[in-house]
Amino acid sequence: MPSPLSDGRVRPSFEPSRDQGETWYVCFDAYDVCDASESAGKEAATLEMRNLIEQHAAFPHVLRGLVQGVGADVLRLREGEGRWTPLEIIAHVADEEVEDFRPRAQAAAAGDPIPWSIDPPAWVKERKYNEQQPFAVLDRFTAEREASCAWLRALTPEQLETSLEHAQLGRLRCGDFVAAWRMHDLLHLRQLATALAVLTARDLSDWRTDYAGAIQPLDRPPPD
């Protein structure tokens, strides 16, 4: 027997019905029609985002582990003409945290326009990335990433869907910026690992390293 609601209405009764492999809960009292797969999809997306944020939080430690024990002089070397040094890559990631991905994701979450224009390739020389202290840059990046993750963990599903207009890419949701942020990490991790592999092979030139396999350099630097 349906039970009364607090406002005097009768609580609707639900019965399962199957259609094309999905379970629908049909309200025969005409209050609602609920798609169970929609709820499951939202839960899966939320879990996926939580996992993404935890990967995000670990990234500074991944970078630190990769360059731990590598001399500062090596981190300032180029694998080839036109390539960024390992230190320049790390400094770029650190500045992008503060001046690109976080403020743009925050703007999207608030429904605001992009706050300012950026020119990351120009920063490499303007900010003298290759003259900075590697582990001071890593410390700064670690602190900023912690602040970013604290903000990310407080985001609501509604905020993740809120968007802004990008001049080249059109509408971008806050969640799109968060996903691209993670991809940016991984692209520059690949760039950094390739640079270190080339430089390490040079340093070990008295030894045969071909047993490890051939180094596949990037055709071009990852996008900024």
C-alpha positions as protocol buffer text, in pm:
chain_id: "A"
residue {
  index: 1
  type: MET
  ca { x: 0 y: 0 z: 0 }
}
residue {
  index: 2
  type: PRO
  ca { x: 151 y: 340 z: -95 }
}
residue {
  index: 3
  type: SER
  ca { x: 249 y: 551 z: 205 }
}
residue {
  index: 4
  type: PRO
  ca { x: 157 y: 919 z: 246 }
}
residue {
  index: 5
  type: LEU
  ca { x: 422 y: 1191 z: 199 }
}
residue {
  index: 6
  type: SER
  ca { x: 471 y: 1480 z: 443 }
}
residue {
  index: 7
  type: ASP
  ca { x: 268 y: 1713 z: 220 }
}
residue {
  index: 8
  type: GLY
  ca { x: -29 y: 1475 z: 209 }
}
residue {
  index: 9
  type: ARG
  ca { x: 42 y: 1331 z: -135 }
}
residue {
  index: 10
  type: VAL
  ca { x: 59 y: 955 z: -178 }
}
residue {
  index: 11
  type: ARG
  ca { x: 406 y: 811 z: -225 }
}
residue {
  index: 12
  type: PRO
  ca { x: 427 y: 674 z: -579 }
}
residue {
  index: 13
  type: SER
  ca { x: 489 y: 305 z: -634 }
}
residue {
  index: 14
  type: PHE
  ca { x: 769 y: 187 z: -863 }
}
residue {
  index: 15
  type: GLU
  ca { x: 801 y: -127 z: -1069 }
}
residue {
  index: 16
  type: PRO
  ca { x: 1102 y: -234 z: -1277 }
}
residue {
  index: 17
  type: SER
  ca { x: 1070 y: -262 z: -1653 }
}
residue {
  index: 18
  type: ARG
  ca { x: 1338 y: -371 z: -1903 }
}
residue {
  index: 19
  type: ASP
  ca { x: 1395 y: -202 z: -2235 }
}
residue {
  index: 20
  type: GLN
  ca { x: 1703 y: -249 z: -2458 }
}
residue {
  index: 21
  type: GLY
  ca { x: 1913 y: -385 z: -2175 }
}
residue {
  index: 22
  type: GLU
  ca { x: 1849 y: -96 z: -1935 }
}
residue {
  index: 23
  type: THR
  ca { x: 1644 y: -106 z: -1617 }
}
residue {
  index: 24
  type: TRP
  ca { x: 1382 y: 167 z: -1586 }
}
residue {
  index: 25
  type: TYR
  ca { x: 1184 y: 233 z: -1272 }
}
residue {
  index: 26
  type: VAL
  ca { x: 841 y: 346 z: -1382 }
}
residue {
  index: 27
  type: CYS
  ca { x: 626 y: 551 z: -1148 }
}
residue {
  index: 28
  type: PHE
  ca { x: 269 y: 452 z: -1202 }
}
residue {
  index: 29
  type: ASP
  ca { x: 137 y: 751 z: -1002 }
}
residue {
  index: 30
  type: ALA
  ca { x: 279 y: 986 z: -1268 }
}
residue {
  index: 31
  type: TYR
  ca { x: 512 y: 1179 z: -1034 }
}
residue {
  index: 32
  type: ASP
  ca { x: 840 y: 1072 z: -1194 }
}
residue {
  index: 33
  type: VAL
  ca { x: 1019 y: 846 z: -1438 }
}
residue {
  index: 34
  type: CYS
  ca { x: 1368 y: 752 z: -1318 }
}
residue {
  index: 35
  type: ASP
  ca { x: 1636 y: 603 z: -1539 }
}
residue {
  index: 36
  type: ALA
  ca { x: 1857 y: 386 z: -1317 }
}
residue {
  index: 37
  type: SER
  ca { x: 2137 y: 388 z: -1574 }
}
residue {
  index: 38
  type: GLU
  ca { x: 2160 y: 770 z: -1552 }
}
residue {
  index: 39
  type: SER
  ca { x: 2222 y: 753 z: -1179 }
}
residue {
  index: 40
  type: ALA
  ca { x: 2483 y: 480 z: -1225 }
}
residue {
  index: 41
  type: GLY
  ca { x: 2652 y: 687 z: -1496 }
}
residue {
  index: 42
  type: LYS
  ca { x: 2676 y: 991 z: -1267 }
}
residue {
  index: 43
  type: GLU
  ca { x: 2824 y: 779 z: -988 }
}
residue {
  index: 44
  type: ALA
  ca { x: 3082 y: 632 z: -1227 }
}
residue {
  index: 45
  type: ALA
  ca { x: 3177 y: 980 z: -1353 }
}
residue {
  index: 46
  type: THR
  ca { x: 3217 y: 1104 z: -996 }
}
residue {
  index: 47
  type: LEU
  ca { x: 3440 y: 808 z: -907 }
}
residue {
  index: 48
  type: GLU
  ca { x: 3642 y: 864 z: -1225 }
}
residue {
  index: 49
  type: MET
  ca { x: 3696 y: 1229 z: -1130 }
}
residue {
  index: 50
  type: ARG
  ca { x: 3802 y: 1135 z: -774 }
}
residue {
  index: 51
  type: ASN
  ca { x: 4056 y: 890 z: -916 }
}
residue {
  index: 52
  type: LEU
  ca { x: 4180 y: 1158 z: -1155 }
}
residue {
  index: 53
  type: ILE
  ca { x: 4233 y: 1402 z: -868 }
}
residue {
  index: 54
  type: GLU
  ca { x: 4433 y: 1146 z: -671 }
}
residue {
  index: 55
  type: GLN
  ca { x: 4656 y: 1088 z: -975 }
}
residue {
  index: 56
  type: HIS
  ca { x: 4683 y: 1464 z: -1000 }
}
residue {
  index: 57
  type: ALA
  ca { x: 4800 y: 1486 z: -637 }
}
residue {
  index: 58
  type: ALA
  ca { x: 5074 y: 1227 z: -692 }
}
residue {
  index: 59
  type: PHE
  ca { x: 5230 y: 1397 z: -994 }
}
residue {
  index: 60
  type: PRO
  ca { x: 5482 y: 1624 z: -813 }
}
residue {
  index: 61
  type: HIS
  ca { x: 5621 y: 1315 z: -639 }
}
residue {
  index: 62
  type: VAL
  ca { x: 5650 y: 1137 z: -976 }
}
residue {
  index: 63
  type: LEU
  ca { x: 5854 y: 1429 z: -1113 }
}
residue {
  index: 64
  type: ARG
  ca { x: 6070 y: 1444 z: -803 }
}
residue {
  index: 65
  type: GLY
  ca { x: 6141 y: 1072 z: -820 }
}
residue {
  index: 66
  type: LEU
  ca { x: 6237 y: 1098 z: -1186 }
}
residue {
  index: 67
  type: VAL
  ca { x: 6502 y: 1370 z: -1134 }
}
residue {
  index: 68
  type: GLN
  ca { x: 6621 y: 1268 z: -785 }
}
residue {
  index: 69
  type: GLY
  ca { x: 6995 y: 1216 z: -801 }
}
residue {
  index: 70
  type: VAL
  ca { x: 7031 y: 1387 z: -1140 }
}
residue {
  index: 71
  type: GLY
  ca { x: 7278 y: 1675 z: -1124 }
}
residue {
  index: 72
  type: ALA
  ca { x: 7154 y: 2030 z: -1178 }
}
residue {
  index: 73
  type: ASP
  ca { x: 7404 y: 2064 z: -1463 }
}
residue {
  index: 74
  type: VAL
  ca { x: 7241 y: 1770 z: -1644 }
}
residue {
  index: 75
  type: LEU
  ca { x: 6895 y: 1914 z: -1589 }
}
residue {
  index: 76
  type: ARG
  ca { x: 7010 y: 2227 z: -1773 }
}
residue {
  index: 77
  type: LEU
  ca { x: 7128 y: 2038 z: -2084 }
}
residue {
  index: 78
  type: ARG
  ca { x: 6935 y: 2005 z: -2410 }
}
residue {
  index: 79
  type: GLU
  ca { x: 6878 y: 1673 z: -2582 }
}
residue {
  index: 80
  type: GLY
  ca { x: 6884 y: 1858 z: -2914 }
}
residue {
  index: 81
  type: GLU
  ca { x: 6846 y: 2197 z: -3080 }
}
residue {
  index: 82
  type: GLY
  ca { x: 6510 y: 2357 z: -3010 }
}
residue {
  index: 83
  type: ARG
  ca { x: 6429 y: 2117 z: -2726 }
}
residue {
  index: 84
  type: TRP
  ca { x: 6350 y: 2223 z: -2374 }
}
residue {
  index: 85
  type: THR
  ca { x: 6588 y: 2117 z: -2100 }
}
residue {
  index: 86
  type: PRO
  ca { x: 6450 y: 1899 z: -1816 }
}
residue {
  index: 87
  type: LEU
  ca { x: 6457 y: 2206 z: -1589 }
}
residue {
  index: 88
  type: GLU
  ca { x: 6263 y: 2414 z: -1842 }
}
residue {
  index: 89
  type: ILE
  ca { x: 5999 y: 2141 z: -1863 }
}
residue {
  index: 90
  type: ILE
  ca { x: 5957 y: 2132 z: -1484 }
}
residue {
  index: 91
  type: ALA
  ca { x: 5943 y: 2512 z: -1457 }
}
residue {
  index: 92
  type: HIS
  ca { x: 5685 y: 2523 z: -1735 }
}
residue {
  index: 93
  type: VAL
  ca { x: 5460 y: 2273 z: -1554 }
}
residue {
  index: 94
  type: ALA
  ca { x: 5495 y: 2475 z: -1232 }
}
residue {
  index: 95
  type: ASP
  ca { x: 5392 y: 2803 z: -1396 }
}
residue {
  index: 96
  type: GLU
  ca { x: 5105 y: 2642 z: -1587 }
}
residue {
  index: 97
  type: GLU
  ca { x: 4964 y: 2527 z: -1253 }
}
residue {
  index: 98
  type: VAL
  ca { x: 4927 y: 2883 z: -1127 }
}
residue {
  index: 99
  type: GLU
  ca { x: 4863 y: 3082 z: -1443 }
}
residue {
  index: 100
  type: ASP
  ca { x: 4679 y: 2848 z: -1676 }
}
residue {
  index: 101
  type: PHE
  ca { x: 4495 y: 2533 z: -1569 }
}
residue {
  index: 102
  type: ARG
  ca { x: 4386 y: 2619 z: -1216 }
}
residue {
  index: 103
  type: PRO
  ca { x: 4259 y: 2974 z: -1283 }
}
residue {
  index: 104
  type: ARG
  ca { x: 4087 y: 2867 z: -1603 }
}
residue {
  index: 105
  type: ALA
  ca { x: 3919 y: 2569 z: -1438 }
}
residue {
  index: 106
  type: GLN
  ca { x: 3812 y: 2801 z: -1155 }
}
residue {
  index: 107
  type: ALA
  ca { x: 3674 y: 3052 z: -1404 }
}
residue {
  index: 108
  type: ALA
  ca { x: 3477 y: 2780 z: -1582 }
}
residue {
  index: 109
  type: ALA
  ca { x: 3340 y: 2650 z: -1249 }
}
residue {
  index: 110
  type: ALA
  ca { x: 3213 y: 3000 z: -1172 }
}
residue {
  index: 111
  type: GLY
  ca { x: 3081 y: 3062 z: -1523 }
}
residue {
  index: 112
  type: ASP
  ca { x: 3326 y: 3350 z: -1566 }
}
residue {
  index: 113
  type: PRO
  ca { x: 3533 y: 3436 z: -1877 }
}
residue {
  index: 114
  type: ILE
  ca { x: 3898 y: 3337 z: -1912 }
}
residue {
  index: 115
  type: PRO
  ca { x: 4080 y: 3575 z: -1675 }
}
residue {
  index: 116
  type: TRP
  ca { x: 4390 y: 3656 z: -1882 }
}
residue {
  index: 117
  type: SER
  ca { x: 4589 y: 3555 z: -2188 }
}
residue {
  index: 118
  type: ILE
  ca { x: 4908 y: 3349 z: -2156 }
}
residue {
  index: 119
  type: ASP
  ca { x: 5221 y: 3285 z: -2363 }
}
residue {
  index: 120
  type: PRO
  ca { x: 5398 y: 2978 z: -2214 }
}
residue {
  index: 121
  type: PRO
  ca { x: 5666 y: 2941 z: -2488 }
}
residue {
  index: 122
  type: ALA
  ca { x: 5777 y: 3301 z: -2429 }
}
residue {
  index: 123
  type: TRP
  ca { x: 5805 y: 3241 z: -2053 }
}
residue {
  index: 124
  type: VAL
  ca { x: 6093 y: 2997 z: -2105 }
}
residue {
  index: 125
  type: LYS
  ca { x: 6335 y: 3277 z: -2189 }
}
residue {
  index: 126
  type: GLU
  ca { x: 6158 y: 3571 z: -2026 }
}
residue {
  index: 127
  type: ARG
  ca { x: 6156 y: 3399 z: -1687 }
}
residue {
  index: 128
  type: LYS
  ca { x: 6499 y: 3237 z: -1734 }
}
residue {
  index: 129
  type: TYR
  ca { x: 6372 y: 2891 z: -1653 }
}
residue {
  index: 130
  type: ASN
  ca { x: 6710 y: 2730 z: -1713 }
}
residue {
  index: 131
  type: GLU
  ca { x: 6875 y: 2949 z: -1449 }
}
residue {
  index: 132
  type: GLN
  ca { x: 6634 y: 2850 z: -1173 }
}
residue {
  index: 133
  type: GLN
  ca { x: 6712 y: 2600 z: -898 }
}
residue {
  index: 134
  type: PRO
  ca { x: 6555 y: 2264 z: -990 }
}
residue {
  index: 135
  type: PHE
  ca { x: 6442 y: 2152 z: -647 }
}
residue {
  index: 136
  type: ALA
  ca { x: 6319 y: 2500 z: -550 }
}
residue {
  index: 137
  type: VAL
  ca { x: 6096 y: 2482 z: -859 }
}
residue {
  index: 138
  type: LEU
  ca { x: 5977 y: 2135 z: -756 }
}
residue {
  index: 139
  type: ASP
  ca { x: 5901 y: 2257 z: -403 }
}
residue {
  index: 140
  type: ARG
  ca { x: 5696 y: 2544 z: -544 }
}
residue {
  index: 141
  type: PHE
  ca { x: 5511 y: 2313 z: -780 }
}
residue {
  index: 142
  type: THR
  ca { x: 5437 y: 2064 z: -500 }
}
residue {
  index: 143
  type: ALA
  ca { x: 5284 y: 2336 z: -282 }
}
residue {
  index: 144
  type: GLU
  ca { x: 5073 y: 2475 z: -566 }
}
residue {
  index: 145
  type: ARG
  ca { x: 4951 y: 2130 z: -670 }
}
residue {
  index: 146
  type: GLU
  ca { x: 4840 y: 2063 z: -312 }
}
residue {
  index: 147
  type: ALA
  ca { x: 4639 y: 2385 z: -321 }
}
residue {
  index: 148
  type: SER
  ca { x: 4491 y: 2285 z: -657 }
}
residue {
  index: 149
  type: CYS
  ca { x: 4386 y: 1942 z: -529 }
}
residue {
  index: 150
  type: ALA
  ca { x: 4222 y: 2093 z: -221 }
}
residue {
  index: 151
  type: TRP
  ca { x: 4010 y: 2307 z: -453 }
}
residue {
  index: 152
  type: LEU
  ca { x: 3939 y: 2018 z: -691 }
}
residue {
  index: 153
  type: ARG
  ca { x: 3816 y: 1791 z: -411 }
}
residue {
  index: 154
  type: ALA
  ca { x: 3557 y: 2052 z: -313 }
}
residue {
  index: 155
  type: LEU
  ca { x: 3405 y: 2078 z: -662 }
}
residue {
  index: 156
  type: THR
  ca { x: 3044 y: 1972 z: -708 }
}
residue {
  index: 157
  type: PRO
  ca { x: 2918 y: 1777 z: -1011 }
}
residue {
  index: 158
  type: GLU
  ca { x: 2726 y: 2089 z: -1115 }
}
residue {
  index: 159
  type: GLN
  ca { x: 3044 y: 2300 z: -1111 }
}
residue {
  index: 160
  type: LEU
  ca { x: 3224 y: 2043 z: -1325 }
}
residue {
  index: 161
  type: GLU
  ca { x: 2955 y: 2089 z: -1591 }
}
residue {
  index: 162
  type: THR
  ca { x: 2967 y: 2472 z: -1581 }
}
residue {
  index: 163
  type: SER
  ca { x: 3151 y: 2618 z: -1880 }
}
residue {
  index: 164
  type: LEU
  ca { x: 3313 y: 2919 z: -2040 }
}
residue {
  index: 165
  type: GLU
  ca { x: 3384 y: 3025 z: -2396 }
}
residue {
  index: 166
  type: HIS
  ca { x: 3735 y: 2963 z: -2535 }
}
residue {
  index: 167
  type: ALA
  ca { x: 3832 y: 3171 z: -2838 }
}
residue {
  index: 168
  type: GLN
  ca { x: 3971 y: 2875 z: -3034 }
}
residue {
  index: 169
  type: LEU
  ca { x: 3799 y: 2570 z: -2882 }
}
residue {
  index: 170
  type: GLY
  ca { x: 3449 y: 2697 z: -2810 }
}
residue {
  index: 171
  type: ARG
  ca { x: 3261 y: 2597 z: -2493 }
}
residue {
  index: 172
  type: LEU
  ca { x: 3480 y: 2422 z: -2237 }
}
residue {
  index: 173
  type: ARG
  ca { x: 3345 y: 2286 z: -1909 }
}
residue {
  index: 174
  type: CYS
  ca { x: 3533 y: 2297 z: -1583 }
}
residue {
  index: 175
  type: GLY
  ca { x: 3561 y: 1918 z: -1608 }
}
residue {
  index: 176
  type: ASP
  ca { x: 3719 y: 1954 z: -1952 }
}
residue {
  index: 177
  type: PHE
  ca { x: 3992 y: 2173 z: -1805 }
}
residue {
  index: 178
  type: VAL
  ca { x: 4049 y: 1921 z: -1525 }
}
residue {
  index: 179
  type: ALA
  ca { x: 4082 y: 1633 z: -1773 }
}
residue {
  index: 180
  type: ALA
  ca { x: 4314 y: 1837 z: -1999 }
}
residue {
  index: 181
  type: TRP
  ca { x: 4518 y: 1932 z: -1693 }
}
residue {
  index: 182
  type: ARG
  ca { x: 4589 y: 1564 z: -1630 }
}
residue {
  index: 183
  type: MET
  ca { x: 4678 y: 1507 z: -1996 }
}
residue {
  index: 184
  type: HIS
  ca { x: 4914 y: 1805 z: -1981 }
}
residue {
  index: 185
  type: ASP
  ca { x: 5094 y: 1637 z: -1691 }
}
residue {
  index: 186
  type: LEU
  ca { x: 5133 y: 1314 z: -1885 }
}
residue {
  index: 187
  type: LEU
  ca { x: 5248 y: 1479 z: -2208 }
}
residue {
  index: 188
  type: HIS
  ca { x: 5522 y: 1667 z: -2027 }
}
residue {
  index: 189
  type: LEU
  ca { x: 5613 y: 1356 z: -1827 }
}
residue {
  index: 190
  type: ARG
  ca { x: 5676 y: 1182 z: -2159 }
}
residue {
  index: 191
  type: GLN
  ca { x: 5878 y: 1484 z: -2279 }
}
residue {
  index: 192
  type: LEU
  ca { x: 6083 y: 1485 z: -1958 }
}
residue {
  index: 193
  type: ALA
  ca { x: 6145 y: 1110 z: -1963 }
}
residue {
  index: 194
  type: THR
  ca { x: 6261 y: 1126 z: -2326 }
}
residue {
  index: 195
  type: ALA
  ca { x: 6499 y: 1415 z: -2252 }
}
residue {
  index: 196
  type: LEU
  ca { x: 6646 y: 1232 z: -1953 }
}
residue {
  index: 197
  type: ALA
  ca { x: 6685 y: 911 z: -2155 }
}
residue {
  index: 198
  type: VAL
  ca { x: 6883 y: 1090 z: -2427 }
}
residue {
  index: 199
  type: LEU
  ca { x: 7099 y: 1278 z: -2177 }
}
residue {
  index: 200
  type: THR
  ca { x: 7160 y: 969 z: -1963 }
}
residue {
  index: 201
  type: ALA
  ca { x: 7263 y: 766 z: -2270 }
}
residue {
  index: 202
  type: ARG
  ca { x: 7520 y: 1034 z: -2351 }
}
residue {
  index: 203
  type: ASP
  ca { x: 7650 y: 1025 z: -1996 }
}
residue {
  index: 204
  type: LEU
  ca { x: 7684 y: 646 z: -2016 }
}
residue {
  index: 205
  type: SER
  ca { x: 7859 y: 647 z: -2352 }
}
residue {
  index: 206
  type: ASP
  ca { x: 8139 y: 423 z: -2220 }
}
residue {
  index: 207
  type: TRP
  ca { x: 7880 y: 151 z: -2174 }
}
residue {
  index: 208
  type: ARG
  ca { x: 7647 y: -19 z: -2418 }
}
residue {
  index: 209
  type: THR
  ca { x: 7286 y: 79 z: -2354 }
}
residue {
  index: 210
  type: ASP
  ca { x: 7135 y: -71 z: -2670 }
}
residue {
  index: 211
  type: TYR
  ca { x: 7027 y: -376 z: -2470 }
}
residue {
  index: 212
  type: ALA
  ca { x: 6753 y: -151 z: -2325 }
}
residue {
  index: 213
  type: GLY
  ca { x: 6613 y: -80 z: -2671 }
}
residue {
  index: 214
  type: ALA
  ca { x: 6619 y: 227 z: -2892 }
}
residue {
  index: 215
  type: ILE
  ca { x: 6519 y: 568 z: -2760 }
}
residue {
  index: 216
  type: GLN
  ca { x: 6227 y: 704 z: -2958 }
}
residue {
  index: 217
  type: PRO
  ca { x: 6258 y: 1083 z: -2949 }
}
residue {
  index: 218
  type: LEU
  ca { x: 5946 y: 1294 z: -2982 }
}
residue {
  index: 219
  type: ASP
  ca { x: 5887 y: 1424 z: -3334 }
}
residue {
  index: 220
  type: ARG
  ca { x: 5800 y: 1758 z: -3181 }
}
residue {
  index: 221
  type: PRO
  ca { x: 5755 y: 1900 z: -2832 }
}
residue {
  index: 222
  type: PRO
  ca { x: 5420 y: 1836 z: -2665 }
}
residue {
  index: 223
  type: PRO
  ca { x: 5165 y: 2118 z: -2685 }
}
residue {
  index: 224
  type: ASP
  ca { x: 5195 y: 2386 z: -2417 }
}
